Amino acid sequence: MLTPFPVETPKLKGRPEGGYGMPSCIYCPDPSYTDPARRAKINGTSVFEVLISASGEAAQLRPVKMLGYGLDEKAFEAIKRWKFRPATKDGLSVPIIVPVEVTFRIY
């Protein structure tokens, strides 16, 4: 079962609103492909809602759109290692929930 996000944490879906500055990824290595996905030539995007802490860590992740073939697990593992410039409000770092997309593409 998924742990609910903290109720008081704002959730942004697109443009910043309410005086919030969007977080940005400053260390975001790509996840690796799985062998089954490579054999099946899977391309697509996994989407997660991510709670980014005031210190810029991916504190919690919730899947929104999944691809299968083990790619969602690889995306999850990668996002947990990412480092973000945190969101801001009134010049202070704050936690926020944002959508994060991880695109898998075989060339």
The first five atom37 places (N, CA, C, CB, O) and aatype in JSON, in Angstrom:
{
  "aatype": [12, 10, 16, 14, 13, 14, 19, 6, 16, 14, 11, 10, 11, 7, 1, 14, 6, 7, 7, 18, 7, 12, 14, 15, 4, 9, 18, 4, 14, 3, 14, 15, 18, 16, 3, 14, 0, 1, 1, 0, 11, 9, 2, 7, 16, 15, 19, 13, 6, 19, 10, 9, 15, 0, 15, 7, 6, 0, 0, 5, 10, 1, 14, 19, 11, 12, 10, 7, 18, 7, 10, 3, 6, 11, 0, 13, 6, 0, 9, 11, 1, 17, 11, 13, 1, 14, 0, 16, 11, 3, 7, 10, 15, 19, 14, 9, 9, 19, 14, 19, 6, 19, 16, 13, 1, 9, 18],
  "atom_mask": [
    [1, 1, 1, 1, 1],
    [1, 1, 1, 1, 1],
    [1, 1, 1, 1, 1],
    [1, 1, 1, 1, 1],
    [1, 1, 1, 1, 1],
    [1, 1, 1, 1, 1],
    [1, 1, 1, 1, 1],
    [1, 1, 1, 1, 1],
    [1, 1, 1, 1, 1],
    [1, 1, 1, 1, 1],
    [1, 1, 1, 1, 1],
    [1, 1, 1, 1, 1],
    [1, 1, 1, 1, 1],
    [1, 1, 1, 0, 1],
    [1, 1, 1, 1, 1],
    [1, 1, 1, 1, 1],
    [1, 1, 1, 1, 1],
    [1, 1, 1, 0, 1],
    [1, 1, 1, 0, 1],
    [1, 1, 1, 1, 1],
    [1, 1, 1, 0, 1],
    [1, 1, 1, 1, 1],
    [1, 1, 1, 1, 1],
    [1, 1, 1, 1, 1],
    [1, 1, 1, 1, 1],
    [1, 1, 1, 1, 1],
    [1, 1, 1, 1, 1],
    [1, 1, 1, 1, 1],
    [1, 1, 1, 1, 1],
    [1, 1, 1, 1, 1],
    [1, 1, 1, 1, 1],
    [1, 1, 1, 1, 1],
    [1, 1, 1, 1, 1],
    [1, 1, 1, 1, 1],
    [1, 1, 1, 1, 1],
    [1, 1, 1, 1, 1],
    [1, 1, 1, 1, 1],
    [1, 1, 1, 1, 1],
    [1, 1, 1, 1, 1],
    [1, 1, 1, 1, 1],
    [1, 1, 1, 1, 1],
    [1, 1, 1, 1, 1],
    [1, 1, 1, 1, 1],
    [1, 1, 1, 0, 1],
    [1, 1, 1, 1, 1],
    [1, 1, 1, 1, 1],
    [1, 1, 1, 1, 1],
    [1, 1, 1, 1, 1],
    [1, 1, 1, 1, 1],
    [1, 1, 1, 1, 1],
    [1, 1, 1, 1, 1],
    [1, 1, 1, 1, 1],
    [1, 1, 1, 1, 1],
    [1, 1, 1, 1, 1],
    [1, 1, 1, 1, 1],
    [1, 1, 1, 0, 1],
    [1, 1, 1, 1, 1],
    [1, 1, 1, 1, 1],
    [1, 1, 1, 1, 1],
    [1, 1, 1, 1, 1],
    [1, 1, 1, 1, 1],
    [1, 1, 1, 1, 1],
    [1, 1, 1, 1, 1],
    [1, 1, 1, 1, 1],
    [1, 1, 1, 1, 1],
    [1, 1, 1, 1, 1],
    [1, 1, 1, 1, 1],
    [1, 1, 1, 0, 1],
    [1, 1, 1, 1, 1],
    [1, 1, 1, 0, 1],
    [1, 1, 1, 1, 1],
    [1, 1, 1, 1, 1],
    [1, 1, 1, 1, 1],
    [1, 1, 1, 1, 1],
    [1, 1, 1, 1, 1],
    [1, 1, 1, 1, 1],
    [1, 1, 1, 1, 1],
    [1, 1, 1, 1, 1],
    [1, 1, 1, 1, 1],
    [1, 1, 1, 1, 1],
    [1, 1, 1, 1, 1],
    [1, 1, 1, 1, 1],
    [1, 1, 1, 1, 1],
    [1, 1, 1, 1, 1],
    [1, 1, 1, 1, 1],
    [1, 1, 1, 1, 1],
    [1, 1, 1, 1, 1],
    [1, 1, 1, 1, 1],
    [1, 1, 1, 1, 1],
    [1, 1, 1, 1, 1],
    [1, 1, 1, 0, 1],
    [1, 1, 1, 1, 1],
    [1, 1, 1, 1, 1],
    [1, 1, 1, 1, 1],
    [1, 1, 1, 1, 1],
    [1, 1, 1, 1, 1],
    [1, 1, 1, 1, 1],
    [1, 1, 1, 1, 1],
    [1, 1, 1, 1, 1],
    [1, 1, 1, 1, 1],
    [1, 1, 1, 1, 1],
    [1, 1, 1, 1, 1],
    [1, 1, 1, 1, 1],
    [1, 1, 1, 1, 1],
    [1, 1, 1, 1, 1],
    [1, 1, 1, 1, 1],
    [1, 1, 1, 1, 1]
  ],
  "atom_positions": [
    [[0.84, -1.19, 0.0], [0.0, 0.0, 0.0], [0.88, 1.25, 0.0], [-0.95, 0.0, 1.22], [1.94, 1.27, 0.63]],
    [[0.45, 2.26, -0.7], [1.21, 3.5, -0.81], [0.99, 4.37, 0.42], [0.81, 4.27, -2.07], [-0.12, 4.47, 0.95]],
    [[2.06, 5.01, 0.86], [1.96, 5.96, 1.95], [1.41, 7.26, 1.4], [3.34, 6.17, 2.64], [1.93, 7.78, 0.41]],
    [[0.37, 7.81, 2.02], [-0.19, 9.07, 1.49], [0.83, 10.21, 1.62], [-1.49, 9.44, 2.24], [1.65, 10.23, 2.53]],
    [[0.73, 11.13, 0.68], [1.54, 12.34, 0.78], [1.03, 13.17, 1.95], [1.5, 13.16, -0.55], [-0.16, 13.1, 2.29]],
    [[1.91, 13.96, 2.59], [1.44, 14.85, 3.65], [0.37, 15.81, 3.11], [2.63, 15.65, 4.26], [0.55, 16.41, 2.05]],
    [[-0.72, 15.96, 3.83], [-1.85, 16.76, 3.39], [-1.47, 18.23, 3.19], [-2.99, 16.66, 4.39], [-1.98, 18.88, 2.28]],
    [[-0.6, 18.74, 4.02], [-0.27, 20.17, 3.96], [0.72, 20.52, 2.84], [0.31, 20.61, 5.28], [0.96, 21.7, 2.59]],
    [[1.29, 19.52, 2.16], [2.26, 19.79, 1.1], [1.54, 20.15, -0.19], [3.18, 18.56, 0.88], [0.7, 19.38, -0.66]],
    [[1.86, 21.31, -0.78], [1.2, 21.71, -2.03], [1.58, 20.79, -3.19], [1.56, 23.16, -2.37], [2.67, 20.22, -3.23]],
    [[0.65, 20.66, -4.12], [0.85, 19.82, -5.31], [0.72, 20.7, -6.54], [-0.18, 18.64, -5.36], [-0.32, 21.32, -6.77]],
    [[1.79, 20.75, -7.34], [1.77, 21.52, -8.58], [1.59, 20.58, -9.75], [3.06, 22.36, -8.74], [2.15, 19.48, -9.76]],
    [[0.83, 21.0, -10.73], [0.6, 20.16, -11.9], [1.26, 20.72, -13.15], [-0.87, 20.0, -12.14], [1.47, 19.97, -14.11]],
    [[1.57, 21.96, -13.17], [2.17, 22.55, -14.37], [2.93, 23.8, -14.0], [0.0, 0.0, 0.0], [4.0, 23.73, -13.4]],
    [[2.36, 24.93, -14.35], [2.99, 26.21, -14.02], [2.95, 26.46, -12.52], [2.3, 27.37, -14.77], [2.01, 26.05, -11.84]],
    [[3.98, 27.13, -12.01], [3.96, 27.49, -10.59], [2.78, 28.39, -10.28], [5.27, 28.19, -10.2], [2.41, 29.25, -11.09]],
    [[2.19, 28.2, -9.14], [1.06, 29.03, -8.72], [1.21, 29.33, -7.24], [-0.3, 28.32, -9.01], [1.96, 28.64, -6.54]],
    [[0.53, 30.32, -6.77], [0.56, 30.66, -5.36], [1.9, 31.15, -4.86], [0.0, 0.0, 0.0], [2.21, 31.02, -3.67]],
    [[2.72, 31.71, -5.76], [4.01, 32.25, -5.33], [5.12, 31.22, -5.21], [0.0, 0.0, 0.0], [6.19, 31.53, -4.69]],
    [[4.88, 30.0, -5.68], [5.9, 28.95, -5.59], [6.84, 29.01, -6.79], [5.24, 27.57, -5.5], [6.41, 29.26, -7.92]],
    [[8.11, 28.78, -6.53], [9.09, 28.59, -7.59], [9.27, 27.1, -7.78], [0.0, 0.0, 0.0], [9.44, 26.36, -6.8]],
    [[9.25, 26.65, -9.02], [9.36, 25.22, -9.31], [10.73, 24.66, -8.95], [9.07, 24.97, -10.79], [11.75, 25.35, -9.08]],
    [[10.76, 23.41, -8.51], [12.05, 22.76, -8.31], [12.64, 22.39, -9.67], [11.92, 21.51, -7.41], [11.92, 22.35, -10.67]],
    [[13.93, 22.13, -9.7], [14.56, 21.66, -10.94], [15.61, 20.62, -10.59], [15.19, 22.85, -11.74], [16.23, 20.67, -9.53]],
    [[15.79, 19.69, -11.5], [16.75, 18.61, -11.27], [18.15, 19.11, -11.58], [16.4, 17.37, -12.14], [18.39, 19.68, -12.64]],
    [[19.07, 18.91, -10.64], [20.46, 19.34, -10.85], [21.39, 18.14, -11.01], [20.92, 20.21, -9.67], [22.53, 18.29, -11.47]],
    [[20.93, 16.95, -10.64], [21.68, 15.71, -10.87], [20.64, 14.66, -11.22], [22.54, 15.28, -9.6], [19.91, 14.19, -10.36]],
    [[20.58, 14.29, -12.51], [19.5, 13.42, -12.99], [20.0, 12.39, -13.99], [18.39, 14.25, -13.61], [19.68, 12.48, -15.17]],
    [[20.78, 11.41, -13.53], [21.24, 10.39, -14.47], [20.07, 9.56, -15.0], [22.27, 9.47, -13.8], [19.1, 9.31, -14.29]],
    [[20.18, 9.15, -16.26], [19.13, 8.35, -16.88], [19.09, 6.95, -16.27], [19.35, 8.26, -18.39], [20.12, 6.4, -15.9]],
    [[17.89, 6.39, -16.18], [17.79, 5.0, -15.74], [18.24, 4.06, -16.86], [16.34, 4.66, -15.29], [18.26, 4.45, -18.03]],
    [[18.59, 2.85, -16.49], [18.99, 1.89, -17.51], [17.77, 1.13, -18.03], [20.04, 0.91, -16.94], [16.75, 1.04, -17.35]],
    [[17.9, 0.6, -19.23], [16.86, -0.25, -19.83], [16.96, -1.64, -19.23], [17.0, -0.3, -21.38], [18.04, -2.06, -18.8]],
    [[15.85, -2.34, -19.2], [15.88, -3.76, -18.83], [16.01, -4.58, -20.1], [14.59, -4.16, -18.02], [15.64, -4.12, -21.18]],
    [[16.52, -5.79, -19.98], [16.66, -6.65, -21.15], [15.31, -6.97, -21.81], [17.35, -7.95, -20.76], [15.2, -6.92, -23.03]],
    [[14.26, -7.29, -21.01], [12.96, -7.55, -21.65], [12.43, -6.35, -22.44], [11.93, -7.96, -20.6], [11.85, -6.52, -23.51]],
    [[12.62, -5.13, -21.91], [12.15, -3.93, -22.6], [12.95, -3.69, -23.88], [12.25, -2.7, -21.68], [12.4, -3.27, -24.9]],
    [[14.24, -3.96, -23.82], [15.08, -3.79, -25.0], [14.68, -4.79, -26.09], [16.58, -3.97, -24.62], [14.58, -4.43, -27.26]],
    [[14.44, -6.05, -25.69], [14.03, -7.07, -26.67], [12.68, -6.73, -27.31], [13.95, -8.45, -26.0], [12.47, -6.96, -28.5]],
    [[11.76, -6.17, -26.49], [10.43, -5.81, -26.99], [10.41, -4.44, -27.65], [9.42, -5.84, -25.84], [9.38, -4.01, -28.16]],
    [[11.56, -3.75, -27.64], [11.7, -2.41, -28.24], [10.66, -1.43, -27.69], [11.57, -2.5, -29.77], [9.97, -0.73, -28.43]],
    [[10.56, -1.41, -26.37], [9.59, -0.55, -25.69], [10.11, 0.88, -25.62], [9.28, -1.08, -24.26], [11.23, 1.12, -25.17]],
    [[9.31, 1.8, -26.06], [9.54, 3.24, -25.92], [8.36, 3.81, -25.17], [9.73, 3.95, -27.32], [7.24, 3.32, -25.32]],
    [[8.58, 4.82, -24.37], [7.46, 5.45, -23.68], [7.92, 6.23, -22.47], [0.0, 0.0, 0.0], [9.11, 6.43, -22.24]],
    [[6.95, 6.67, -21.7], [7.22, 7.53, -20.55], [6.53, 6.99, -19.31], [6.76, 8.95, -20.82], [5.34, 6.71, -19.32]],
    [[7.31, 6.85, -18.23], [6.76, 6.56, -16.9], [6.55, 7.9, -16.23], [7.73, 5.62, -16.05], [7.38, 8.8, -16.34]],
    [[5.43, 8.03, -15.52], [5.14, 9.29, -14.83], [4.94, 8.98, -13.34], [3.87, 9.99, -15.43], [4.24, 8.03, -12.98]],
    [[5.56, 9.79, -12.51], [5.44, 9.68, -11.07], [5.07, 11.03, -10.47], [6.75, 9.15, -10.44], [5.48, 12.07, -10.99]],
    [[4.3, 11.01, -9.4], [4.18, 12.2, -8.55], [5.29, 12.06, -7.53], [2.73, 12.32, -7.87], [5.44, 11.01, -6.9]],
    [[6.06, 13.13, -7.35], [7.23, 13.08, -6.48], [7.15, 14.19, -5.44], [8.53, 13.2, -7.29], [6.95, 15.36, -5.77]],
    [[7.31, 13.79, -4.19], [7.42, 14.77, -3.1], [8.89, 15.12, -3.0], [6.86, 14.2, -1.73], [9.72, 14.3, -2.59]],
    [[9.21, 16.36, -3.37], [10.59, 16.85, -3.29], [10.71, 17.63, -1.99], [10.97, 17.73, -4.53], [9.99, 18.6, -1.76]],
    [[11.63, 17.19, -1.15], [11.8, 17.8, 0.16], [12.43, 19.19, 0.04], [12.67, 16.91, 1.06], [12.9, 19.58, -1.03]],
    [[12.42, 19.91, 1.13], [13.03, 21.25, 1.17], [14.54, 21.17, 0.97], [12.7, 21.94, 2.5], [15.18, 22.18, 0.65]],
    [[15.12, 19.98, 1.17], [16.57, 19.81, 0.95], [16.89, 19.31, -0.45], [17.14, 18.86, 1.98], [18.06, 19.11, -0.78]],
    [[15.86, 19.08, -1.29], [16.07, 18.69, -2.67], [16.14, 17.2, -2.92], [0.0, 0.0, 0.0], [16.64, 16.77, -3.96]],
    [[15.65, 16.41, -1.98], [15.63, 14.95, -2.14], [14.26, 14.5, -2.64], [15.96, 14.24, -0.8], [13.25, 15.14, -2.35]],
    [[14.23, 13.41, -3.4], [12.96, 12.79, -3.8], [12.52, 11.94, -2.61], [13.1, 11.93, -5.14], [12.93, 10.78, -2.48]],
    [[11.68, 12.51, -1.75], [11.33, 11.87, -0.49], [10.28, 10.78, -0.64], [10.84, 12.9, 0.49], [10.31, 9.78, 0.08]],
    [[9.36, 10.96, -1.57], [8.29, 9.99, -1.79], [7.92, 9.99, -3.26], [7.05, 10.33, -0.91], [7.92, 11.03, -3.9]],
    [[7.61, 8.81, -3.79], [7.19, 8.69, -5.18], [5.92, 7.88, -5.27], [8.3, 8.05, -6.04], [5.74, 6.9, -4.54]],
    [[5.06, 8.29, -6.17], [3.82, 7.56, -6.43], [3.67, 7.41, -7.93], [2.57, 8.29, -5.8], [3.67, 8.41, -8.65]],
    [[3.54, 6.16, -8.44], [3.38, 5.97, -9.88], [2.04, 6.51, -10.36], [3.51, 4.51, -10.24], [1.02, 6.35, -9.7]],
    [[2.06, 7.15, -11.53], [0.85, 7.68, -12.14], [0.58, 6.95, -13.46], [0.98, 9.21, -12.38], [-0.55, 6.56, -13.74]],
    [[1.65, 6.78, -14.27], [1.53, 6.08, -15.55], [2.72, 5.12, -15.65], [1.5, 7.09, -16.77], [3.87, 5.52, -15.49]],
    [[2.41, 3.85, -15.91], [3.46, 2.84, -15.91], [3.61, 2.21, -17.29], [3.16, 1.77, -14.87], [2.66, 2.14, -18.07]],
    [[4.85, 1.75, -17.59], [5.16, 1.12, -18.87], [5.26, -0.4, -18.78], [6.45, 1.67, -19.39], [4.96, -1.1, -19.76]],
    [[5.67, -0.91, -17.65], [5.91, -2.34, -17.53], [7.32, -2.71, -17.95], [0.0, 0.0, 0.0], [8.18, -1.84, -18.12]],
    [[7.57, -4.01, -18.11], [8.85, -4.55, -18.54], [9.99, -4.19, -17.58], [9.18, -4.05, -19.92], [11.16, -4.23, -17.98]],
    [[9.68, -3.84, -16.35], [10.7, -3.47, -15.37], [11.18, -2.03, -15.5], [0.0, 0.0, 0.0], [12.02, -1.59, -14.71]],
    [[10.67, -1.29, -16.48], [11.13, 0.08, -16.69], [10.68, 1.02, -15.57], [10.62, 0.61, -18.02], [11.41, 1.94, -15.2]],
    [[9.49, 0.79, -15.03], [9.0, 1.66, -13.96], [9.88, 1.54, -12.72], [7.53, 1.32, -13.61], [10.15, 2.53, -12.04]],
    [[10.32, 0.32, -12.43], [11.22, 0.11, -11.3], [12.55, 0.82, -11.53], [11.45, -1.39, -11.06], [13.12, 1.4, -10.6]],
    [[13.05, 0.76, -12.76], [14.3, 1.45, -13.09], [14.13, 2.97, -12.96], [14.77, 1.09, -14.52], [15.02, 3.66, -12.46]],
    [[12.98, 3.48, -13.4], [12.7, 4.92, -13.27], [12.63, 5.3, -11.8], [11.38, 5.29, -13.99], [13.19, 6.32, -11.39]],
    [[11.95, 4.49, -11.0], [11.82, 4.74, -9.56], [13.2, 4.82, -8.91], [10.96, 3.64, -8.88], [13.5, 5.76, -8.18]],
    [[14.04, 3.81, -9.19], [15.39, 3.78, -8.62], [16.19, 5.01, -9.03], [16.12, 2.51, -9.07], [16.92, 5.57, -8.21]],
    [[16.06, 5.43, -10.27], [16.81, 6.59, -10.76], [16.35, 7.86, -10.06], [16.65, 6.73, -12.29], [17.17, 8.64, -9.57]],
    [[15.03, 8.07, -10.0], [14.51, 9.3, -9.39], [14.92, 9.4, -7.93], [12.96, 9.36, -9.52], [15.21, 10.49, -7.44]],
    [[14.95, 8.28, -7.21], [15.35, 8.3, -5.8], [16.79, 8.81, -5.63], [15.23, 6.9, -5.19], [17.14, 9.35, -4.58]],
    [[17.63, 8.65, -6.67], [19.03, 9.12, -6.62], [19.18, 10.56, -7.09], [19.91, 8.22, -7.47], [20.21, 11.19, -6.84]],
    [[18.17, 11.09, -7.77], [18.27, 12.44, -8.31], [18.36, 13.47, -7.18], [17.08, 12.74, -9.21], [17.87, 13.25, -6.08]],
    [[19.0, 14.58, -7.5], [19.09, 15.72, -6.58], [18.41, 16.91, -7.26], [20.59, 16.06, -6.2], [18.61, 17.15, -8.45]],
    [[17.61, 17.63, -6.49], [16.84, 18.73, -7.03], [17.22, 20.04, -6.36], [15.35, 18.47, -6.87], [17.61, 20.06, -5.2]],
    [[17.09, 21.12, -7.09], [17.07, 22.45, -6.5], [15.64, 22.56, -5.99], [17.49, 23.64, -7.54], [14.71, 22.49, -6.79]],
    [[15.44, 22.72, -4.69], [14.08, 22.66, -4.15], [13.18, 23.81, -4.61], [14.13, 22.66, -2.65], [13.65, 24.84, -5.08]],
    [[11.9, 23.57, -4.46], [10.92, 24.63, -4.72], [11.1, 25.73, -3.68], [9.45, 24.06, -4.7], [11.64, 25.5, -2.6]],
    [[10.65, 26.91, -4.03], [10.75, 28.03, -3.09], [9.4, 28.73, -2.96], [11.84, 29.03, -3.54], [8.56, 28.7, -3.86]],
    [[9.24, 29.35, -1.83], [8.1, 30.23, -1.6], [8.62, 31.34, -0.71], [6.87, 29.47, -0.94], [9.16, 31.1, 0.37]],
    [[8.44, 32.56, -1.18], [8.93, 33.73, -0.44], [10.42, 33.63, -0.14], [8.14, 33.9, 0.86], [10.89, 34.06, 0.92]],
    [[11.18, 33.04, -1.08], [12.62, 32.95, -0.93], [13.12, 31.81, -0.06], [0.0, 0.0, 0.0], [14.33, 31.66, 0.12]],
    [[12.22, 31.0, 0.48], [12.61, 29.87, 1.33], [12.37, 28.55, 0.62], [11.83, 29.91, 2.66], [11.4, 28.41, -0.13]],
    [[13.24, 27.57, 0.86], [13.05, 26.23, 0.3], [11.88, 25.56, 0.99], [14.33, 25.38, 0.44], [11.77, 25.59, 2.22]],
    [[11.0, 24.94, 0.19], [9.81, 24.28, 0.74], [9.61, 22.93, 0.04], [8.55, 25.17, 0.57], [10.02, 22.75, -1.11]],
    [[8.97, 21.97, 0.74], [8.62, 20.72, 0.07], [7.45, 20.95, -0.87], [8.28, 19.62, 1.1], [6.61, 21.82, -0.65]],
    [[7.39, 20.14, -1.93], [6.32, 20.29, -2.92], [6.15, 18.95, -3.65], [6.62, 21.45, -3.93], [7.09, 18.16, -3.74]],
    [[4.96, 18.71, -4.16], [4.68, 17.51, -4.94], [4.52, 17.93, -6.4], [3.39, 16.77, -4.41], [3.71, 18.79, -6.73]],
    [[5.31, 17.3, -7.28], [5.28, 17.63, -8.7], [5.27, 16.36, -9.54], [6.5, 18.52, -9.08], [5.73, 15.31, -9.08]],
    [[4.75, 16.44, -10.76], [4.86, 15.28, -11.66], [6.27, 15.22, -12.25], [3.79, 15.36, -12.79], [6.84, 16.25, -12.61]],
    [[6.8, 14.02, -12.35], [8.11, 13.81, -12.97], [7.95, 12.72, -14.02], [9.19, 13.41, -11.89], [7.44, 11.64, -13.74]],
    [[8.39, 13.03, -15.25], [8.32, 12.08, -16.35], [9.71, 11.54, -16.64], [7.71, 12.74, -17.61], [10.69, 12.28, -16.66]],
    [[9.79, 10.23, -16.86], [11.03, 9.58, -17.27], [10.75, 8.9, -18.6], [11.55, 8.55, -16.19], [9.94, 7.98, -18.68]],
    [[11.43, 9.36, -19.65], [11.19, 8.84, -20.99], [12.25, 7.8, -21.35], [11.19, 9.98, -22.03], [13.45, 8.01, -21.18]],
    [[11.76, 6.68, -21.85], [12.62, 5.6, -22.34], [12.5, 5.57, -23.85], [12.22, 4.22, -21.71], [11.39, 5.51, -24.39]],
    [[13.62, 5.6, -24.54], [13.6, 5.61, -26.0], [14.76, 4.77, -26.52], [13.68, 7.06, -26.55], [15.92, 4.99, -26.16]],
    [[14.44, 3.8, -27.36], [15.48, 3.02, -28.01], [15.72, 3.64, -29.37], [15.07, 1.5, -28.14], [14.78, 3.88, -30.13]],
    [[16.98, 3.91, -29.68], [17.32, 4.56, -30.95], [17.68, 3.54, -31.99], [18.46, 5.55, -30.77], [18.0, 3.9, -33.12]]
  ]
}
